[in-house]
Amino acid sequence: MKRKLLVAACILIAGLFALGTAYGAPGDSEIKIGVLGPTTGTMAIGGTHQKDGVQFAIDEINAAGGVLGKKLTALYEDTEGNAQNAVNIMNKFLYKDQVTATIGSNNSPEILAVLDIIAKAKTPHIVPSGVAAGITQAGNEWVFRITATDITFSKALVDYAVKKLNASKVAIIFDTNDYGQGGRKMVEENLKANGLSAVVSEGYTTGTKDFSPILLKVKSSGADALIIWGNYTEGALLVRQIRDLNLKCNVLVSTGVTIGNFFELAGDAADNIYGVTSGFSSQRTDDIAVAFVNKFKAKRGYIPDINVVLAYDAINVLAQAIKNAGSTDKTAIRNELRKIQNFQVVSGTISFRANGEGGNGYLMLKIEKGVPKLIQ
């Protein structure tokens, strides 16, 4: 008798579970997305803006009915700018939280650290703004990138220095992390393509405060252009110390320098430096950019930067792939991401190539009185 009652109870529970699932029980009514990036530490601004861009897109999509009748839900984790933290977080997302897809980070070394985990878990991952070339050179068929890469940006900086600013003696200062090392290599390759070699190529470690020994080498070399490849905290210190040492050369900086709170940290020392960025700038005057800037500022209280926009674009691209797949099956989503071509987003159009690269555009800018002005 007890056995019959137990069997009946199990059947009843199974029936209730099936009924609940059919009518959208908790867990079946949402699509979970894991978002990782630094929201504390020296790269906190970039990671925080990435988070804001993700949530802004999710709020819009959910207000319009979600995807496949389900709400998008983001799970946010702070890497603190540490690659090992990224590894731990990615494992949590994939094996504990069981997310459908992952997004992030704005810090390239963190992405490089989790590529193998993503491939093993066979889960779609979208990189909004990490630009290290190695991210899509590892043959990982589950990784897709929204921004153009350092391959594009390094060529743009060198070509502008040589062909527009007539530089013939170019120095390089770079962060010795993966992002900086990759940038240095590509800058040197592009200089070689222009018949030049760097007169100085010096690295520094993240967290460096005093750059005077390196800058004095640049000054004594007679460099007429200096390319800085690093992140915004050190980048701001560098341009301040360049001003203090009265270094007379054109200064050009990588995408990592002009994000975050670079302009606040650098102050007027940033004036007259040149930079390169992905396909968005708040200086754009086209309807798509103006509309986005206005609606984001109205709701979030600040003008969106490239980290906001690329994260916003990443969510919209993922949502489109899920919609096209007609399910939350990871392989189906991955396959639909591969098919996305000429998909309009705020930063331009996305057309994924075989290696997962989607973005193509770049903008050259010059800082004038604390404001980045588009010049190309």
Secondary structure, 3 states (H helix, E strand, C coil): CHHHHHHHHHHHHHHHHHHHHHCCCCCCCEEEEEEEECCCCCCHHHHHHHHHHHHHHHHHHHHCCCECCEEEEEEEEECCCCHHHHHHHHHHHHHHHCCCEEEECCCHHHHHHHHHHHHHHCCCEEECCCCCHHHHCCCCCCEEECCCCHHHHHHHHHHHHHHHCCCCCEEEEEECCHHHHHHHHHHHHHHHHCCCCCCEEEEECCCCCCCHHHHHHHHHHCCCEEEEECCHHHHHHHHHHHHHCCCCCEEEECCCCCCCCHHHHHHHHHCCCEEEECCCCCCCCCHHHHHHHHHHHHHHCCCCCHHHHHHHHHHHHHHHHHHHHCCCCHHHHHHHHHHCCCEEECCEEECCCCCCECCCCCEEEEEECCEEEECC
